[in-house]
């Protein structure tokens, strides 16, 4: 699997603190120390994508059963009791957020 990046100013950085990309210890990996924004210059998480994302492959995360062990059945009545204690809400997106994110049905 290859990873390709293209920069508007390849190899040119304003100062040394902008050089945050490094080769990873595992072959064909890179590391970026900081936040990454795609279609945004103000990411507030490790990775922020403003727009659609297309994934050609798997998205792995902890809920994946391959990362778990000792999986067992639970008492259904107890779980239903817990669900009835949950706080359920409805909401509308703020118009300024919806317009930036391309959300039509707020």
Helices and strands as residue ranges (DSSP letters): G 16-18, E 21-23, E 30-32, E 36-38, E 47-49, G 65-67, H 76-84, H 95-101
